[in-house]
């Protein structure tokens, strides 16, 4: 499952993915590291530290989760 947004603040694409059954990743680098999933999303808009974000559900719910996380990330 993937979802991509075009960040006006970073001026590049940001891709969210759930390659397995639960854990969600974000590639903020715009794909500059081929073959990686990006960094693991954690609660509160953090990356790779804290309680990891998990999602099981449909595409619409996944997109909403990603948008909400992105807003928290930008605030931090």
GISULSUL-V142847 format. One line per field, one symbol per residue. phi: phi as a letter, one per 40 degrees, with the letter a starting at -180 (. if undefined). burial: 1 if it has 9 or more other ideal C-beta (glycine too) atoms within 8 Angstrom, else 0. Layout:
# GISULSUL-V142847
phi: ???
burial: ???
This chain:
# GISULSUL-V142847
phi: .babbbccccfacbbbabcbcacbbbbccggcbdgbcgbccbdggcbfahcccbabicccccccdccccccccccc
burial: 0010101000001111110000111111010000000111110011100001101000001110111011111000
